[in-house]
Amino acid sequence: MANGHRTQVKRARNAVKDTRPHAKLTNARIPVQKACFVMDAIRGKDVTTAIGILEYSPRYASGVILKLLNSAIANAENNLGMSKDNLYIAECNASNGPIMKRIQPRAQGRAYRIFKRMSNLTIVLEEKKPEAKAEN
């Protein structure tokens, strides 16, 4: 990192572009905690295994994450010319998004808050490195 003024530091940080294929979904109507259960199940797996896990998972988040994974695969194939067979999930995470605050009427004129949480989902793919064969 460059030392100096904060704009110089930001400029140096932003100059390095991540060329890995990725897909992002912002403001998904899934709480982060529920999305992380599914994300943890597919992290580090190859793409075909991850698709199988997501298709047969009963959680609502798995359908949304499956669409996001298919988008990342399409980005890798169309934009970077990578093969689907060599891809694996390098990073996947869910972070907090905005929260919709609603009111639930209760007894004796009280009102309870209801938080409808959203999350920002990210999937980053990488190509498997060709394995070096050991000579005997």
A tleap script that builds the chain and sets N, CA, C and O, in Angstrom:
source leaprc.protein.ff14SB
mol = sequence {
  NMET ALA ASN GLY HIE ARG THR GLN VAL LYS
  ARG ALA ARG ASN ALA VAL LYS ASP THR ARG
  PRO HIE ALA LYS LEU THR ASN ALA ARG ILE
  PRO VAL GLN LYS ALA CYS PHE VAL MET ASP
  ALA ILE ARG GLY LYS ASP VAL THR THR ALA
  ILE GLY ILE LEU GLU TYR SER PRO ARG TYR
  ALA SER GLY VAL ILE LEU LYS LEU LEU ASN
  SER ALA ILE ALA ASN ALA GLU ASN ASN LEU
  GLY MET SER LYS ASP ASN LEU TYR ILE ALA
  GLU CYS ASN ALA SER ASN GLY PRO ILE MET
  LYS ARG ILE GLN PRO ARG ALA GLN GLY ARG
  ALA TYR ARG ILE PHE LYS ARG MET SER ASN
  LEU THR ILE VAL LEU GLU GLU LYS LYS PRO
  GLU ALA LYS ALA GLU CASN
}
set mol.1.N position { 0.834 -1.189 0.000 }
set mol.1.CA position { 0.000 0.000 0.000 }
set mol.1.C position { 0.872 1.243 0.000 }
set mol.1.O position { 1.979 1.269 0.539 }
set mol.2.N position { 0.333 2.249 -0.617 }
set mol.2.CA position { 1.060 3.514 -0.674 }
set mol.2.C position { 0.871 4.272 0.628 }
set mol.2.O position { -0.214 4.280 1.209 }
set mol.3.N position { 1.931 4.900 1.069 }
set mol.3.CA position { 1.831 5.752 2.251 }
set mol.3.C position { 1.553 7.162 1.777 }
set mol.3.O position { 1.998 7.569 0.704 }
set mol.4.N position { 0.819 7.899 2.577 }
set mol.4.CA position { 0.539 9.273 2.209 }
set mol.4.C position { -0.899 9.632 2.515 }
set mol.4.O position { -1.516 9.086 3.430 }
set mol.5.N position { -1.408 10.541 1.750 }
set mol.5.CA position { -2.759 11.031 1.948 }
set mol.5.C position { -3.765 9.922 1.657 }
set mol.5.O position { -3.487 9.003 0.886 }
set mol.6.N position { -4.920 10.018 2.273 }
set mol.6.CA position { -5.889 8.926 2.140 }
set mol.6.C position { -6.375 8.754 0.708 }
set mol.6.O position { -6.744 7.646 0.319 }
set mol.7.N position { -6.383 9.826 -0.092 }
set mol.7.CA position { -6.775 9.665 -1.493 }
set mol.7.C position { -5.730 8.870 -2.264 }
set mol.7.O position { -6.073 8.115 -3.174 }
set mol.8.N position { -4.456 9.033 -1.907 }
set mol.8.CA position { -3.413 8.246 -2.549 }
set mol.8.C position { -3.545 6.777 -2.181 }
set mol.8.O position { -3.339 5.898 -3.018 }
set mol.9.N position { -3.889 6.516 -0.930 }
set mol.9.CA position { -4.065 5.138 -0.479 }
set mol.9.C position { -5.241 4.505 -1.210 }
set mol.9.O position { -5.144 3.369 -1.675 }
set mol.10.N position { -6.360 5.236 -1.317 }
set mol.10.CA position { -7.530 4.719 -2.019 }
set mol.10.C position { -7.226 4.485 -3.494 }
set mol.10.O position { -7.636 3.471 -4.059 }
set mol.11.N position { -6.513 5.413 -4.118 }
set mol.11.CA position { -6.176 5.279 -5.534 }
set mol.11.C position { -5.320 4.044 -5.768 }
set mol.11.O position { -5.521 3.330 -6.750 }
set mol.12.N position { -4.368 3.784 -4.879 }
set mol.12.CA position { -3.516 2.606 -5.017 }
set mol.12.C position { -4.311 1.324 -4.800 }
set mol.12.O position { -4.088 0.328 -5.487 }
set mol.13.N position { -5.235 1.350 -3.851 }
set mol.13.CA position { -6.049 0.172 -3.569 }
set mol.13.C position { -6.988 -0.133 -4.731 }
set mol.13.O position { -7.174 -1.296 -5.089 }
set mol.14.N position { -7.575 0.895 -5.318 }
set mol.14.CA position { -8.527 0.695 -6.398 }
set mol.14.C position { -7.865 0.403 -7.734 }
set mol.14.O position { -8.538 -0.032 -8.669 }
set mol.15.N position { -6.560 0.631 -7.844 }
set mol.15.CA position { -5.857 0.359 -9.095 }
set mol.15.C position { -5.740 -1.139 -9.349 }
set mol.15.O position { -5.662 -1.572 -10.498 }
set mol.16.N position { -5.728 -1.929 -8.281 }
set mol.16.CA position { -5.623 -3.376 -8.413 }
set mol.16.C position { -7.032 -3.938 -8.586 }
set mol.16.O position { -7.831 -3.924 -7.649 }
set mol.17.N position { -7.334 -4.436 -9.795 }
set mol.17.CA position { -8.654 -4.970 -10.082 }
set mol.17.C position { -8.661 -6.479 -9.899 }
set mol.17.O position { -7.713 -7.167 -10.279 }
set mol.18.N position { -9.744 -6.987 -9.309 }
set mol.18.CA position { -9.924 -8.417 -9.137 }
set mol.18.C position { -10.539 -8.964 -10.419 }
set mol.18.O position { -11.660 -8.595 -10.770 }
set mol.19.N position { -9.822 -9.837 -11.124 }
set mol.19.CA position { -10.295 -10.343 -12.410 }
set mol.19.C position { -11.031 -11.670 -12.288 }
set mol.19.O position { -11.395 -12.275 -13.296 }
set mol.20.N position { -11.249 -12.120 -11.067 }
set mol.20.CA position { -11.974 -13.374 -10.901 }
set mol.20.C position { -13.447 -13.161 -11.224 }
set mol.20.O position { -13.982 -12.084 -10.959 }
set mol.21.N position { -14.117 -14.169 -11.795 }
set mol.21.CA position { -15.549 -14.019 -12.080 }
set mol.21.C position { -16.345 -13.991 -10.779 }
set mol.21.O position { -16.071 -14.751 -9.850 }
set mol.22.N position { -17.329 -13.108 -10.732 }
set mol.22.CA position { -18.115 -12.991 -9.507 }
set mol.22.C position { -19.526 -12.531 -9.850 }
set mol.22.O position { -19.803 -12.104 -10.971 }
set mol.23.N position { -20.399 -12.625 -8.876 }
set mol.23.CA position { -21.768 -12.123 -8.995 }
set mol.23.C position { -22.183 -11.598 -7.629 }
set mol.23.O position { -21.826 -12.162 -6.595 }
set mol.24.N position { -22.948 -10.500 -7.646 }
set mol.24.CA position { -23.421 -9.885 -6.406 }
set mol.24.C position { -24.928 -9.704 -6.473 }
set mol.24.O position { -25.488 -9.424 -7.533 }
set mol.25.N position { -25.565 -9.866 -5.343 }
set mol.25.CA position { -26.988 -9.576 -5.217 }
set mol.25.C position { -27.161 -8.689 -4.001 }
set mol.25.O position { -26.835 -9.088 -2.883 }
set mol.26.N position { -27.667 -7.499 -4.214 }
set mol.26.CA position { -27.864 -6.579 -3.100 }
set mol.26.C position { -29.332 -6.556 -2.713 }
set mol.26.O position { -30.217 -6.751 -3.546 }
set mol.27.N position { -29.566 -6.316 -1.447 }
set mol.27.CA position { -30.911 -6.175 -0.876 }
set mol.27.C position { -31.776 -7.410 -1.100 }
set mol.27.O position { -32.959 -7.285 -1.416 }
set mol.28.N position { -31.205 -8.591 -0.940 }
set mol.28.CA position { -31.983 -9.825 -1.012 }
set mol.28.C position { -32.804 -9.949 0.269 }
set mol.28.O position { -32.290 -9.692 1.357 }
set mol.29.N position { -34.067 -10.336 0.154 }
set mol.29.CA position { -34.951 -10.389 1.313 }
set mol.29.C position { -34.724 -11.678 2.111 }
set mol.29.O position { -35.653 -12.448 2.355 }
set mol.30.N position { -33.487 -11.888 2.505 }
set mol.30.CA position { -33.106 -13.049 3.311 }
set mol.30.C position { -32.260 -12.522 4.452 }
set mol.30.O position { -31.323 -11.761 4.209 }
set mol.31.N position { -32.552 -12.897 5.687 }
set mol.31.CA position { -31.652 -12.510 6.781 }
set mol.31.C position { -30.270 -13.135 6.588 }
set mol.31.O position { -30.148 -14.235 6.049 }
set mol.32.N position { -29.252 -12.439 7.025 }
set mol.32.CA position { -27.872 -12.892 6.835 }
set mol.32.C position { -27.647 -14.247 7.489 }
set mol.32.O position { -26.970 -15.108 6.927 }
set mol.33.N position { -28.205 -14.432 8.658 }
set mol.33.CA position { -27.993 -15.683 9.385 }
set mol.33.C position { -28.520 -16.881 8.593 }
set mol.33.O position { -27.884 -17.934 8.565 }
set mol.34.N position { -29.677 -16.723 7.950 }
set mol.34.CA position { -30.251 -17.821 7.177 }
set mol.34.C position { -29.499 -18.039 5.874 }
set mol.34.O position { -29.387 -19.170 5.403 }
set mol.35.N position { -28.982 -16.959 5.285 }
set mol.35.CA position { -28.209 -17.097 4.051 }
set mol.35.C position { -26.868 -17.767 4.324 }
set mol.35.O position { -26.364 -18.512 3.483 }
set mol.36.N position { -26.293 -17.511 5.485 }
set mol.36.CA position { -24.978 -18.073 5.817 }
set mol.36.C position { -25.020 -19.586 5.985 }
set mol.36.O position { -24.018 -20.253 5.729 }
set mol.37.N position { -26.154 -20.146 6.407 }
set mol.37.CA position { -26.261 -21.606 6.501 }
set mol.37.C position { -26.014 -22.242 5.145 }
set mol.37.O position { -25.306 -23.244 5.042 }
set mol.38.N position { -26.595 -21.663 4.112 }
set mol.38.CA position { -26.458 -22.204 2.759 }
set mol.38.C position { -25.078 -21.883 2.195 }
set mol.38.O position { -24.462 -22.728 1.546 }
set mol.39.N position { -24.593 -20.671 2.437 }
set mol.39.CA position { -23.276 -20.277 1.935 }
set mol.39.C position { -22.172 -21.168 2.502 }
set mol.39.O position { -21.235 -21.533 1.792 }
set mol.40.N position { -22.287 -21.512 3.774 }
set mol.40.CA position { -21.277 -22.363 4.401 }
set mol.40.C position { -21.259 -23.763 3.783 }
set mol.40.O position { -20.216 -24.415 3.736 }
set mol.41.N position { -22.426 -24.218 3.309 }
set mol.41.CA position { -22.505 -25.556 2.736 }
set mol.41.C position { -21.797 -25.661 1.390 }
set mol.41.O position { -21.334 -26.740 1.021 }
set mol.42.N position { -21.706 -24.550 0.646 }
set mol.42.CA position { -21.126 -24.624 -0.696 }
set mol.42.C position { -19.735 -24.015 -0.794 }
set mol.42.O position { -19.087 -24.144 -1.833 }
set mol.43.N position { -19.264 -23.365 0.240 }
set mol.43.CA position { -17.958 -22.691 0.184 }
set mol.43.C position { -16.836 -23.692 -0.069 }
set mol.43.O position { -16.719 -24.693 0.638 }
set mol.44.N position { -16.007 -23.417 -1.085 }
set mol.44.CA position { -14.869 -24.273 -1.398 }
set mol.44.C position { -15.188 -25.457 -2.291 }
set mol.44.O position { -14.273 -26.170 -2.702 }
set mol.45.N position { -16.442 -25.688 -2.601 }
set mol.45.CA position { -16.837 -26.837 -3.429 }
set mol.45.C position { -16.706 -26.476 -4.907 }
set mol.45.O position { -16.705 -25.302 -5.279 }
set mol.46.N position { -16.593 -27.529 -5.753 }
set mol.46.CA position { -16.614 -27.240 -7.181 }
set mol.46.C position { -18.049 -26.921 -7.598 }
set mol.46.O position { -18.995 -27.213 -6.867 }
set mol.47.N position { -18.199 -26.329 -8.761 }
set mol.47.CA position { -19.467 -25.737 -9.166 }
set mol.47.C position { -20.577 -26.785 -9.317 }
set mol.47.O position { -21.711 -26.540 -8.907 }
set mol.48.N position { -20.266 -27.936 -9.895 }
set mol.48.CA position { -21.309 -28.944 -10.110 }
set mol.48.C position { -21.809 -29.513 -8.782 }
set mol.48.O position { -23.003 -29.772 -8.632 }
set mol.49.N position { -20.913 -29.708 -7.826 }
set mol.49.CA position { -21.317 -30.176 -6.498 }
set mol.49.C position { -22.170 -29.129 -5.802 }
set mol.49.O position { -23.171 -29.463 -5.168 }
set mol.50.N position { -21.780 -27.865 -5.917 }
set mol.50.CA position { -22.534 -26.783 -5.279 }
set mol.50.C position { -23.939 -26.668 -5.861 }
set mol.50.O position { -24.899 -26.426 -5.129 }
set mol.51.N position { -24.061 -26.840 -7.177 }
set mol.51.CA position { -25.392 -26.783 -7.795 }
set mol.51.C position { -26.257 -27.919 -7.274 }
set mol.51.O position { -27.441 -27.718 -7.001 }
set mol.52.N position { -25.687 -29.107 -7.131 }
set mol.52.CA position { -26.437 -30.240 -6.587 }
set mol.52.C position { -26.888 -29.994 -5.159 }
set mol.52.O position { -28.016 -30.332 -4.798 }
set mol.53.N position { -26.022 -29.410 -4.344 }
set mol.53.CA position { -26.382 -29.108 -2.954 }
set mol.53.C position { -27.515 -28.099 -2.916 }
set mol.53.O position { -28.462 -28.255 -2.145 }
set mol.54.N position { -27.424 -27.064 -3.745 }
set mol.54.CA position { -28.433 -26.001 -3.721 }
set mol.54.C position { -29.780 -26.472 -4.263 }
set mol.54.O position { -30.826 -26.047 -3.771 }
set mol.55.N position { -29.766 -27.352 -5.280 }
set mol.55.CA position { -31.031 -27.814 -5.843 }
set mol.55.C position { -31.825 -28.663 -4.870 }
set mol.55.O position { -33.056 -28.648 -4.901 }
set mol.56.N position { -31.149 -29.398 -4.013 }
set mol.56.CA position { -31.850 -30.309 -3.097 }
set mol.56.C position { -31.924 -29.796 -1.670 }
set mol.56.O position { -32.356 -30.518 -0.772 }
set mol.57.N position { -31.509 -28.563 -1.457 }
set mol.57.CA position { -31.628 -27.976 -0.126 }
set mol.57.C position { -33.036 -27.425 0.049 }
set mol.57.O position { -33.538 -26.757 -0.854 }
set mol.58.N position { -33.695 -27.681 1.182 }
set mol.58.CA position { -35.076 -27.219 1.369 }
set mol.58.C position { -35.200 -25.754 1.762 }
set mol.58.O position { -36.316 -25.242 1.845 }
set mol.59.N position { -34.102 -25.072 2.005 }
set mol.59.CA position { -34.162 -23.693 2.481 }
set mol.59.C position { -34.512 -22.732 1.344 }
set mol.59.O position { -34.156 -22.963 0.188 }
set mol.60.N position { -35.216 -21.649 1.692 }
set mol.60.CA position { -35.587 -20.640 0.703 }
set mol.60.C position { -34.351 -19.970 0.113 }
set mol.60.O position { -34.319 -19.665 -1.079 }
set mol.61.N position { -33.342 -19.744 0.937 }
set mol.61.CA position { -32.140 -19.046 0.489 }
set mol.61.C position { -31.412 -19.823 -0.602 }
set mol.61.O position { -30.713 -19.222 -1.418 }
set mol.62.N position { -31.560 -21.145 -0.634 }
set mol.62.CA position { -30.822 -21.935 -1.617 }
set mol.62.C position { -31.270 -21.633 -3.039 }
set mol.62.O position { -30.452 -21.673 -3.957 }
set mol.63.N position { -32.543 -21.333 -3.244 }
set mol.63.CA position { -33.013 -20.985 -4.585 }
set mol.63.C position { -32.433 -19.664 -5.066 }
set mol.63.O position { -32.058 -19.534 -6.231 }
set mol.64.N position { -32.359 -18.690 -4.176 }
set mol.64.CA position { -31.807 -17.381 -4.515 }
set mol.64.C position { -30.305 -17.500 -4.781 }
set mol.64.O position { -29.789 -16.900 -5.725 }
set mol.65.N position { -29.614 -18.268 -3.955 }
set mol.65.CA position { -28.166 -18.422 -4.115 }
set mol.65.C position { -27.852 -19.248 -5.364 }
set mol.65.O position { -26.820 -19.027 -5.998 }
set mol.66.N position { -28.723 -20.196 -5.731 }
set mol.66.CA position { -28.540 -20.965 -6.961 }
set mol.66.C position { -28.584 -20.048 -8.188 }
set mol.66.O position { -27.771 -20.194 -9.102 }
set mol.67.N position { -29.529 -19.105 -8.209 }
set mol.67.CA position { -29.589 -18.142 -9.310 }
set mol.67.C position { -28.321 -17.297 -9.363 }
set mol.67.O position { -27.792 -17.018 -10.439 }
set mol.68.N position { -27.843 -16.894 -8.191 }
set mol.68.CA position { -26.628 -16.087 -8.124 }
set mol.68.C position { -25.415 -16.873 -8.612 }
set mol.68.O position { -24.563 -16.328 -9.313 }
set mol.69.N position { -25.334 -18.147 -8.245 }
set mol.69.CA position { -24.231 -19.005 -8.688 }
set mol.69.C position { -24.275 -19.198 -10.199 }
set mol.69.O position { -23.236 -19.152 -10.859 }
set mol.70.N position { -25.470 -19.413 -10.756 }
set mol.70.CA position { -25.589 -19.563 -12.206 }
set mol.70.C position { -25.167 -18.288 -12.929 }
set mol.70.O position { -24.594 -18.346 -14.016 }
set mol.71.N position { -25.451 -17.142 -12.326 }
set mol.71.CA position { -25.024 -15.864 -12.905 }
set mol.71.C position { -23.505 -15.750 -12.899 }
set mol.71.O position { -22.914 -15.305 -13.882 }
set mol.72.N position { -22.870 -16.147 -11.805 }
set mol.72.CA position { -21.406 -16.100 -11.722 }
set mol.72.C position { -20.771 -17.058 -12.734 }
set mol.72.O position { -19.742 -16.737 -13.329 }
set mol.73.N position { -21.377 -18.229 -12.930 }
set mol.73.CA position { -20.866 -19.191 -13.915 }
set mol.73.C position { -20.980 -18.612 -15.321 }
set mol.73.O position { -20.056 -18.733 -16.125 }
set mol.74.N position { -22.123 -17.978 -15.617 }
set mol.74.CA position { -22.310 -17.363 -16.933 }
set mol.74.C position { -21.305 -16.238 -17.153 }
set mol.74.O position { -20.797 -16.072 -18.262 }
set mol.75.N position { -21.014 -15.462 -16.104 }
set mol.75.CA position { -20.000 -14.409 -16.219 }
set mol.75.C position { -18.630 -15.005 -16.550 }
set mol.75.O position { -17.886 -14.464 -17.368 }
set mol.76.N position { -18.311 -16.123 -15.905 }
set mol.76.CA position { -17.011 -16.759 -16.146 }
set mol.76.C position { -16.914 -17.288 -17.575 }
set mol.76.O position { -15.879 -17.144 -18.225 }
set mol.77.N position { -17.998 -17.903 -18.061 }
set mol.77.CA position { -17.962 -18.492 -19.393 }
set mol.77.C position { -17.974 -17.424 -20.485 }
set mol.77.O position { -17.194 -17.498 -21.434 }
set mol.78.N position { -18.856 -16.432 -20.351 }
set mol.78.CA position { -19.034 -15.451 -21.431 }
set mol.78.C position { -17.983 -14.350 -21.419 }
set mol.78.O position { -17.494 -13.951 -22.476 }
set mol.79.N position { -17.633 -13.858 -20.241 }
set mol.79.CA position { -16.720 -12.717 -20.172 }
set mol.79.C position { -15.253 -13.116 -20.152 }
set mol.79.O position { -14.407 -12.417 -20.708 }
set mol.80.N position { -14.949 -14.248 -19.507 }
set mol.80.CA position { -13.544 -14.621 -19.334 }
set mol.80.C position { -13.162 -15.908 -20.058 }
set mol.80.O position { -11.998 -16.306 -20.024 }
set mol.81.N position { -14.115 -16.565 -20.710 }
set mol.81.CA position { -13.821 -17.764 -21.487 }
set mol.81.C position { -13.392 -18.957 -20.658 }
set mol.81.O position { -12.643 -19.804 -21.146 }
set mol.82.N position { -13.845 -19.046 -19.420 }
set mol.82.CA position { -13.473 -20.173 -18.570 }
set mol.82.C position { -14.445 -21.331 -18.771 }
set mol.82.O position { -15.585 -21.130 -19.189 }
set mol.83.N position { -13.987 -22.534 -18.473 }
set mol.83.CA position { -14.830 -23.712 -18.581 }
set mol.83.C position { -15.531 -23.967 -17.248 }
set mol.83.O position { -14.936 -23.807 -16.182 }
set mol.84.N position { -16.788 -24.363 -17.318 }
set mol.84.CA position { -17.581 -24.622 -16.111 }
set mol.84.C position { -16.995 -25.785 -15.306 }
set mol.84.O position { -17.116 -25.819 -14.081 }
set mol.85.N position { -16.359 -26.739 -15.999 }
set mol.85.CA position { -15.836 -27.930 -15.326 }
set mol.85.C position { -14.670 -27.615 -14.396 }
set mol.85.O position { -14.436 -28.349 -13.436 }
set mol.86.N position { -13.933 -26.532 -14.663 }
set mol.86.CA position { -12.745 -26.213 -13.877 }
set mol.86.C position { -12.998 -25.198 -12.768 }
set mol.86.O position { -12.061 -24.815 -12.067 }
set mol.87.N position { -14.233 -24.756 -12.594 }
set mol.87.CA position { -14.516 -23.698 -11.626 }
set mol.87.C position { -14.850 -24.257 -10.249 }
set mol.87.O position { -15.428 -25.336 -10.119 }
set mol.88.N position { -14.474 -23.501 -9.234 }
set mol.88.CA position { -14.891 -23.804 -7.870 }
set mol.88.C position { -15.187 -22.490 -7.154 }
set mol.88.O position { -14.785 -21.422 -7.614 }
set mol.89.N position { -15.884 -22.574 -6.042 }
set mol.89.CA position { -16.294 -21.379 -5.306 }
set mol.89.C position { -15.166 -20.986 -4.357 }
set mol.89.O position { -14.914 -21.662 -3.360 }
set mol.90.N position { -14.494 -19.886 -4.681 }
set mol.90.CA position { -13.371 -19.424 -3.878 }
set mol.90.C position { -13.866 -18.663 -2.655 }
set mol.90.O position { -13.387 -18.886 -1.543 }
set mol.91.N position { -14.820 -17.770 -2.862 }
set mol.91.CA position { -15.365 -16.975 -1.762 }
set mol.91.C position { -16.868 -16.878 -1.939 }
set mol.91.O position { -17.365 -16.763 -3.060 }
set mol.92.N position { -17.582 -16.924 -0.842 }
set mol.92.CA position { -19.001 -16.594 -0.853 }
set mol.92.C position { -19.345 -16.066 0.535 }
set mol.92.O position { -19.007 -16.673 1.552 }
set mol.93.N position { -20.021 -14.929 0.551 }
set mol.93.CA position { -20.375 -14.363 1.846 }
set mol.93.C position { -21.678 -13.598 1.768 }
set mol.93.O position { -22.147 -13.232 0.690 }
set mol.94.N position { -22.241 -13.368 2.921 }
set mol.94.CA position { -23.466 -12.592 3.065 }
set mol.94.C position { -23.198 -11.517 4.102 }
set mol.94.O position { -22.715 -11.802 5.198 }
set mol.95.N position { -23.514 -10.287 3.751 }
set mol.95.CA position { -23.338 -9.181 4.686 }
set mol.95.C position { -24.672 -8.474 4.883 }
set mol.95.O position { -25.602 -8.634 4.092 }
set mol.96.N position { -24.746 -7.694 5.950 }
set mol.96.CA position { -25.998 -7.018 6.284 }
set mol.96.C position { -26.362 -5.981 5.244 }
set mol.96.O position { -25.513 -5.228 4.766 }
set mol.97.N position { -27.627 -5.953 4.905 }
set mol.97.CA position { -28.172 -4.923 4.034 }
set mol.97.C position { -29.085 -4.029 4.857 }
set mol.97.O position { -29.027 -4.038 6.086 }
set mol.98.N position { -29.927 -3.256 4.182 }
set mol.98.CA position { -30.860 -2.399 4.920 }
set mol.98.C position { -31.910 -3.224 5.663 }
set mol.98.O position { -32.139 -4.390 5.341 }
set mol.99.N position { -32.532 -2.615 6.644 }
set mol.99.CA position { -33.558 -3.280 7.449 }
set mol.99.C position { -34.862 -2.509 7.301 }
set mol.99.O position { -34.911 -1.301 7.529 }
set mol.100.N position { -35.918 -3.222 6.915 }
set mol.100.CA position { -37.235 -2.599 6.877 }
set mol.100.C position { -37.852 -2.722 8.271 }
set mol.100.O position { -37.936 -3.820 8.821 }
set mol.101.N position { -38.273 -1.620 8.827 }
set mol.101.CA position { -38.846 -1.631 10.171 }
set mol.101.C position { -40.354 -1.509 10.059 }
set mol.101.O position { -40.871 -0.590 9.422 }
set mol.102.N position { -41.056 -2.447 10.686 }
set mol.102.CA position { -42.504 -2.475 10.644 }
set mol.102.C position { -43.043 -2.508 12.069 }
set mol.102.O position { -42.305 -2.794 13.012 }
set mol.103.N position { -44.340 -2.212 12.221 }
set mol.103.CA position { -44.989 -2.163 13.532 }
set mol.103.C position { -46.011 -3.281 13.628 }
set mol.103.O position { -46.792 -3.493 12.700 }
set mol.104.N position { -46.013 -4.004 14.753 }
set mol.104.CA position { -47.011 -5.026 15.045 }
set mol.104.C position { -47.844 -4.545 16.229 }
set mol.104.O position { -47.315 -4.410 17.332 }
set mol.105.N position { -49.133 -4.286 16.026 }
set mol.105.CA position { -49.955 -3.849 17.166 }
set mol.105.C position { -50.086 -4.958 18.208 }
set mol.105.O position { -50.240 -6.129 17.863 }
set mol.106.N position { -50.023 -4.582 19.475 }
set mol.106.CA position { -50.140 -5.540 20.569 }
set mol.106.C position { -51.201 -5.059 21.549 }
set mol.106.O position { -51.857 -4.041 21.328 }
set mol.107.N position { -51.352 -5.790 22.606 }
set mol.107.CA position { -52.417 -5.504 23.572 }
set mol.107.C position { -52.166 -4.180 24.301 }
set mol.107.O position { -51.023 -3.751 24.461 }
set mol.108.N position { -53.246 -3.548 24.735 }
set mol.108.CA position { -53.242 -2.327 25.537 }
set mol.108.C position { -52.525 -1.172 24.829 }
set mol.108.O position { -51.852 -0.363 25.468 }
set mol.109.N position { -52.680 -1.106 23.508 }
set mol.109.CA position { -52.165 0.022 22.749 }
set mol.109.C position { -50.679 0.022 22.514 }
set mol.109.O position { -50.126 1.012 22.035 }
set mol.110.N position { -50.026 -1.063 22.839 }
set mol.110.CA position { -48.583 -1.116 22.616 }
set mol.110.C position { -48.280 -1.455 21.148 }
set mol.110.O position { -49.139 -1.953 20.422 }
set mol.111.N position { -47.064 -1.177 20.740 }
set mol.111.CA position { -46.615 -1.508 19.384 }
set mol.111.C position { -45.239 -2.144 19.472 }
set mol.111.O position { -44.330 -1.595 20.094 }
set mol.112.N position { -45.091 -3.312 18.841 }
set mol.112.CA position { -43.805 -3.997 18.801 }
set mol.112.C position { -43.163 -3.766 17.443 }
set mol.112.O position { -43.845 -3.698 16.421 }
set mol.113.N position { -41.833 -3.645 17.449 }
set mol.113.CA position { -41.090 -3.483 16.207 }
set mol.113.C position { -40.861 -4.849 15.573 }
set mol.113.O position { -40.575 -5.826 16.264 }
set mol.114.N position { -40.989 -4.903 14.267 }
set mol.114.CA position { -40.626 -6.086 13.493 }
set mol.114.C position { -39.545 -5.659 12.515 }
set mol.114.O position { -39.721 -4.688 11.779 }
set mol.115.N position { -38.433 -6.374 12.501 }
set mol.115.CA position { -37.335 -6.069 11.602 }
set mol.115.C position { -37.339 -7.071 10.454 }
set mol.115.O position { -37.173 -8.271 10.672 }
set mol.116.N position { -37.525 -6.585 9.248 }
set mol.116.CA position { -37.439 -7.433 8.061 }
set mol.116.C position { -36.057 -7.192 7.467 }
set mol.116.O position { -35.809 -6.187 6.802 }
set mol.117.N position { -35.168 -8.141 7.727 }
set mol.117.CA position { -33.769 -7.947 7.399 }
set mol.117.C position { -33.463 -8.344 5.954 }
set mol.117.O position { -34.076 -9.252 5.391 }
set mol.118.N position { -32.498 -7.634 5.378 }
set mol.118.CA position { -32.029 -7.928 4.031 }
set mol.118.C position { -30.531 -8.203 4.077 }
set mol.118.O position { -29.854 -7.881 5.053 }
set mol.119.N position { -30.028 -8.802 3.008 }
set mol.119.CA position { -28.606 -9.104 2.975 }
set mol.119.C position { -28.045 -8.840 1.587 }
set mol.119.O position { -28.775 -8.808 0.597 }
set mol.120.N position { -26.740 -8.652 1.537 }
set mol.120.CA position { -25.996 -8.505 0.286 }
set mol.120.C position { -25.185 -9.777 0.099 }
set mol.120.O position { -24.342 -10.105 0.935 }
set mol.121.N position { -25.432 -10.498 -0.991 }
set mol.121.CA position { -24.792 -11.784 -1.234 }
set mol.121.C position { -23.725 -11.633 -2.318 }
set mol.121.O position { -23.926 -10.925 -3.304 }
set mol.122.N position { -22.593 -12.303 -2.125 }
set mol.122.CA position { -21.496 -12.262 -3.084 }
set mol.122.C position { -20.936 -13.660 -3.285 }
set mol.122.O position { -20.722 -14.397 -2.322 }
set mol.123.N position { -20.698 -14.020 -4.542 }
set mol.123.CA position { -20.035 -15.290 -4.876 }
set mol.123.C position { -18.881 -14.984 -5.818 }
set mol.123.O position { -19.059 -14.305 -6.829 }
set mol.124.N position { -17.689 -15.491 -5.481 }
set mol.124.CA position { -16.499 -15.318 -6.314 }
set mol.124.C position { -16.002 -16.706 -6.694 }
set mol.124.O position { -15.828 -17.570 -5.834 }
set mol.125.N position { -15.775 -16.912 -7.982 }
set mol.125.CA position { -15.302 -18.200 -8.486 }
set mol.125.C position { -13.829 -18.105 -8.861 }
set mol.125.O position { -13.298 -17.018 -9.090 }
set mol.126.N position { -13.182 -19.264 -8.920 }
set mol.126.CA position { -11.802 -19.359 -9.406 }
set mol.126.C position { -11.654 -20.634 -10.201 }
set mol.126.O position { -12.424 -21.580 -10.034 }
set mol.127.N position { -10.649 -20.651 -11.076 }
set mol.127.CA position { -10.347 -21.851 -11.837 }
set mol.127.C position { -9.381 -22.720 -11.061 }
set mol.127.O position { -8.468 -22.222 -10.402 }
set mol.128.N position { -9.591 -24.029 -11.145 }
set mol.128.CA position { -8.669 -24.952 -10.479 }
set mol.128.C position { -7.329 -24.914 -11.183 }
set mol.128.O position { -7.258 -24.836 -12.409 }
set mol.129.N position { -6.276 -24.969 -10.401 }
set mol.129.CA position { -4.929 -25.019 -10.957 }
set mol.129.C position { -4.682 -26.421 -11.474 }
set mol.129.O position { -5.076 -27.390 -10.825 }
set mol.130.N position { -4.037 -26.558 -12.631 }
set mol.130.CA position { -3.705 -27.922 -13.101 }
set mol.130.C position { -2.711 -28.564 -12.123 }
set mol.130.O position { -1.716 -27.959 -11.724 }
set mol.131.N position { -3.012 -29.780 -11.765 }
set mol.131.CA position { -2.178 -30.484 -10.778 }
set mol.131.C position { -0.870 -30.925 -11.416 }
set mol.131.O position { -0.847 -31.481 -12.515 }
set mol.132.N position { 0.213 -30.665 -10.704 }
set mol.132.CA position { 1.529 -31.118 -11.181 }
set mol.132.C position { 1.697 -32.591 -10.837 }
set mol.132.O position { 1.547 -32.991 -9.682 }
set mol.133.N position { 2.007 -33.389 -11.842 }
set mol.133.CA position { 2.152 -34.826 -11.610 }
set mol.133.C position { 3.546 -35.121 -11.072 }
set mol.133.O position { 4.544 -34.641 -11.611 }
set mol.134.N position { 3.605 -35.900 -10.023 }
set mol.134.CA position { 4.891 -36.260 -9.430 }
set mol.134.C position { 5.536 -37.385 -10.239 }
set mol.134.O position { 4.885 -38.366 -10.599 }
set mol.135.N position { 6.808 -37.222 -10.511 }
set mol.135.CA position { 7.524 -38.251 -11.270 }
set mol.135.C position { 8.176 -39.221 -10.288 }
set mol.135.O position { 8.758 -38.811 -9.283 }
set mol.136.N position { 8.068 -40.506 -10.594 }
set mol.136.CA position { 8.664 -41.532 -9.727 }
set mol.136.C position { 9.984 -42.000 -10.266 }
set mol.136.O position { 10.626 -42.861 -9.665 }
savepdb mol mol.pdb
quit
